[in-house]
């Protein structure tokens, strides 16, 4: 059965899957993360030219495939032709272990089906408003509402999603984060929040430090959840867990699992 996204509290979020060992945002990276026991897969979605919700981070194809151009200018069938493992390397480009091994761009439908019960944190990357309706359709089709949290840097996406699917869990948008950080630093936060607040934030943003002891205390006092991205160093992982952050997103989930277990965090 699917478990609620926040129950139990997620500690280890695999940023784009097990992207340290597999091409990011592919089924292979997701399945590797699931097998090692992560709590959440973080991923990103765009809308293909023919309306499919496709998993991919960049707006373009060049960084990770042998294709070119924007993802959203291609149909799903066209995207399937590209090698999603083409540029992956762990030795600075001397070798490309997944090139030509059949790793392909996948859809959100396929990811939810391949990882049943697995929690997902999904970032709506497309600016096109159509992505919200298509995304909701996919989530409903897989009865996945309780195991996903939705994020987006586009405030319009978040407003539309909350209006059309108020039961779906969302993180706070960039504008909302900045407003709450200012209110925390000026001691003008309300005594409690009207809804569940989930922060997905870096340690600092444009020179402004977000993650401080005071920020964590203030948000926990209001039952908010503090998730920090993207942390890949073991000392930083340990420091943040000791500060009291709830969740860490990382490109190296195996390392984060070892850190969590060593600290006895559950």
C-alpha positions as CSV (number, residue, x, y, z in Angstrom):
1,X,0.0,0.0,0.0
2,X,1.1,3.6,-0.6
3,X,2.0,5.5,2.6
4,X,1.3,9.1,3.2
5,X,4.2,11.2,2.0
6,X,5.1,12.5,5.5
7,X,4.5,9.2,7.4
8,X,7.0,8.2,8.5
9,X,9.0,11.4,8.1
10,X,11.2,11.0,5.1
11,X,14.9,11.4,5.8
12,X,16.6,10.3,2.6
13,X,15.5,11.9,-0.7
14,X,17.3,10.6,-3.8
15,X,17.8,13.6,-6.0
16,X,16.8,12.4,-9.5
17,X,17.1,8.9,-8.2
18,X,20.4,7.2,-7.6
19,X,22.1,9.7,-9.8
20,X,25.6,9.0,-8.4
21,X,25.6,5.6,-10.1
22,X,23.0,5.7,-12.9
23,X,21.9,8.3,-15.5
24,X,19.7,10.8,-13.6
25,X,15.9,10.8,-13.9
26,X,15.7,7.4,-15.5
27,X,13.8,4.3,-14.4
28,X,17.2,2.6,-13.7
29,X,18.2,5.4,-11.3
30,X,14.8,5.2,-9.6
31,X,14.8,1.4,-9.2
32,X,18.4,1.5,-7.8
33,X,17.4,4.0,-5.2
34,X,14.3,2.0,-4.2
35,X,16.4,-1.1,-3.8
36,X,18.9,0.6,-1.4
37,X,16.0,1.8,0.8
38,X,15.5,5.5,0.2
39,X,12.5,7.3,1.5
40,X,11.6,9.5,-1.5
41,X,12.6,9.9,-5.2
42,X,12.9,13.5,-6.2
43,X,12.2,14.1,-9.9
44,X,11.1,16.6,-12.5
45,X,8.5,16.6,-15.2
46,X,7.9,18.5,-18.5
47,X,5.1,18.2,-21.0
48,X,6.0,16.6,-24.4
49,X,4.8,18.1,-27.6
50,X,2.0,15.6,-27.7
51,X,0.9,16.1,-24.1
52,X,2.7,13.3,-22.1
53,X,4.1,14.1,-18.7
54,X,7.7,13.2,-19.2
55,X,10.4,12.9,-16.6
56,X,13.4,15.2,-17.3
57,X,15.2,18.0,-15.5
58,X,16.7,20.3,-18.2
59,X,14.5,22.2,-20.7
60,X,16.9,20.8,-23.4
61,X,18.3,17.4,-24.3
62,X,22.0,18.1,-24.9
63,X,23.4,17.6,-21.4
64,X,22.2,14.1,-20.9
65,X,21.4,12.5,-24.3
66,X,22.6,12.2,-27.9
67,X,19.7,14.4,-29.0
68,X,19.3,18.2,-29.2
69,X,16.7,20.9,-28.8
70,X,14.0,21.4,-26.2
71,X,12.2,18.4,-24.7
72,X,8.8,20.1,-25.2
73,X,9.3,20.5,-28.9
74,X,9.5,16.7,-29.3
75,X,6.7,14.0,-29.2
76,X,7.1,11.1,-26.8
77,X,8.0,8.8,-29.7
78,X,10.7,11.2,-30.8
79,X,12.1,11.4,-27.3
80,X,12.2,7.6,-27.1
81,X,14.8,7.5,-29.9
82,X,17.5,9.3,-27.8
83,X,20.0,7.6,-25.5
84,X,19.4,8.9,-21.9
85,X,22.6,7.3,-20.7
86,X,24.8,8.8,-23.5
87,X,26.7,11.3,-21.5
88,X,26.9,9.7,-18.0
89,X,30.4,9.3,-16.8
90,X,32.1,8.8,-13.4
91,X,35.7,9.4,-14.5
92,X,35.5,12.8,-16.1
93,X,34.6,11.6,-19.6
94,X,37.2,8.8,-20.1
95,X,34.4,6.2,-20.2
96,X,30.6,6.3,-20.7
97,X,29.4,3.0,-19.2
98,X,25.7,3.4,-20.1
99,X,26.1,4.6,-23.7
100,X,24.2,2.4,-26.1
101,X,22.6,0.2,-23.3
102,X,19.0,1.1,-24.1
103,X,18.4,3.6,-21.3
104,X,15.6,5.9,-22.4
105,X,13.6,8.9,-21.3
106,X,10.5,7.8,-19.4
107,X,7.1,9.1,-18.4
108,X,5.6,9.8,-15.0
109,X,3.1,7.0,-15.6
110,X,6.0,4.5,-16.1
111,X,7.9,5.7,-13.0
112,X,4.8,5.4,-10.7
113,X,4.1,2.0,-12.1
114,X,7.7,0.8,-11.9
115,X,8.0,1.9,-8.3
116,X,4.7,1.0,-6.7
117,X,4.2,2.4,-3.2
118,X,7.4,4.6,-3.5
119,X,7.1,8.2,-2.4
120,X,7.9,10.8,-5.0
121,X,8.7,14.5,-4.8
122,X,7.8,16.0,-8.2
123,X,8.8,19.4,-9.6
124,X,6.6,20.8,-12.4
125,X,9.2,22.3,-14.7
126,X,7.0,23.3,-17.7
127,X,5.6,26.8,-17.8
128,X,2.7,25.6,-19.9
129,X,-0.5,25.6,-17.8
130,X,-1.6,22.4,-19.5
131,X,0.9,20.5,-17.4
132,X,-1.1,20.9,-14.3
133,X,-4.2,19.1,-15.7
134,X,-2.1,16.4,-17.3
135,X,-0.1,15.9,-14.1
136,X,-3.3,15.6,-12.0
137,X,-4.7,13.0,-14.4
138,X,-1.5,10.9,-14.1
139,X,-1.6,11.1,-10.3
140,X,-5.3,10.1,-10.2
141,X,-4.8,7.3,-12.7
142,X,-2.3,5.6,-10.4
143,X,-4.1,6.5,-7.1
144,X,-0.8,8.1,-6.1
145,X,-2.1,11.2,-4.3
146,X,-1.0,10.2,-0.8
147,X,2.6,9.3,-1.9
148,X,3.5,12.4,-3.8
149,X,4.5,16.0,-2.9
150,X,4.5,18.5,-5.7
151,X,6.8,21.5,-6.1
152,X,7.4,24.1,-8.8
153,X,9.5,27.2,-9.3
154,X,6.5,28.6,-11.2
155,X,4.0,30.2,-8.8
156,X,1.2,29.9,-11.4
157,X,1.6,26.1,-11.4
158,X,1.3,25.9,-7.6
159,X,-1.8,28.2,-7.5
160,X,-3.5,26.2,-10.2
161,X,-2.6,22.8,-8.7
162,X,-3.9,23.8,-5.3
163,X,-7.1,25.1,-6.7
164,X,-7.8,22.1,-8.9
165,X,-6.5,19.4,-6.5
166,X,-6.5,20.8,-2.9
167,X,-6.0,17.3,-1.5
168,X,-2.5,17.0,-3.1
169,X,0.4,17.9,-0.8
170,X,2.6,20.7,-2.1
171,X,5.8,22.4,-0.9
172,X,5.9,26.2,-0.6
173,X,6.8,28.1,-3.7
174,X,9.9,30.3,-4.1
175,X,8.0,33.5,-3.4
176,X,6.4,31.9,-0.3
177,X,9.8,30.7,1.0
178,X,11.2,34.2,0.7
179,X,8.2,35.7,2.5
180,X,8.4,33.3,5.3
181,X,12.2,33.6,5.7
182,X,11.8,37.4,6.0
183,X,9.0,37.0,8.5
184,X,11.1,34.6,10.6
185,X,14.0,36.9,10.6
186,X,11.8,39.9,11.6
187,X,9.9,37.8,14.2
188,X,6.6,38.4,12.5
189,X,5.5,34.8,11.8
190,X,2.0,33.8,12.9
191,X,1.7,31.6,15.9
192,X,0.6,28.7,13.6
193,X,0.2,28.1,9.9
194,X,-3.2,27.6,8.3
195,X,-1.9,24.6,6.3
196,X,0.9,22.1,6.4
197,X,4.1,23.9,5.3
198,X,6.9,22.0,3.6
199,X,10.1,23.8,2.9
200,X,12.3,22.5,0.1
201,X,15.3,24.9,0.2
202,X,19.0,25.2,-0.2
203,X,21.1,26.2,2.8
204,X,21.4,29.7,1.4
205,X,19.8,31.6,-1.4
206,X,21.4,34.5,-3.2
207,X,23.7,35.1,-0.2
208,X,20.9,34.9,2.4
209,X,21.3,32.0,4.8
210,X,18.0,30.1,5.2
211,X,19.0,27.1,7.3
212,X,19.9,28.4,10.8
213,X,19.2,27.0,14.2
214,X,16.6,29.8,14.7
215,X,14.8,29.0,11.4
216,X,14.6,25.3,12.2
217,X,13.2,26.0,15.8
218,X,10.7,28.5,14.5
219,X,9.4,26.3,11.8
220,X,9.2,23.2,13.9
221,X,7.3,25.1,16.5
222,X,4.7,25.6,13.8
223,X,4.7,22.0,12.7
224,X,6.5,22.8,9.4
225,X,8.9,20.4,7.6
226,X,12.4,21.4,6.7
227,X,13.9,19.7,3.6
228,X,17.3,20.8,2.4
229,X,18.8,20.3,-1.1
230,X,21.2,19.3,-2.6
231,X,23.8,18.0,-0.1
232,X,26.5,15.6,-1.2
233,X,29.2,15.9,1.5
234,X,29.1,13.5,4.5
235,X,30.2,16.2,7.0
236,X,27.5,18.5,5.7
237,X,24.9,15.8,5.9
238,X,25.8,15.1,9.6
239,X,25.9,18.8,10.5
240,X,22.5,19.4,9.1
241,X,20.9,16.3,10.7
242,X,22.4,17.4,14.0
243,X,20.9,20.9,13.5
244,X,17.6,19.2,13.3
245,X,16.6,19.4,9.6
246,X,13.9,16.8,8.8
247,X,15.0,15.7,5.4
248,X,18.1,15.9,3.1
249,X,18.1,15.6,-0.7
250,X,21.2,14.2,-2.2
251,X,22.8,12.9,-5.4
252,X,24.5,10.1,-3.3
253,X,21.7,8.4,-1.4
254,X,23.9,5.5,-0.3
255,X,26.2,7.9,1.5
256,X,23.2,9.7,3.1
257,X,21.7,6.4,4.3
258,X,25.0,5.5,6.0
259,X,25.1,8.9,7.7
260,X,21.5,8.6,8.8
261,X,22.0,5.1,10.2
262,X,25.2,6.1,12.0
263,X,23.4,8.9,13.7
264,X,20.5,6.7,14.6
265,X,17.9,8.9,12.9
266,X,14.6,7.2,12.1
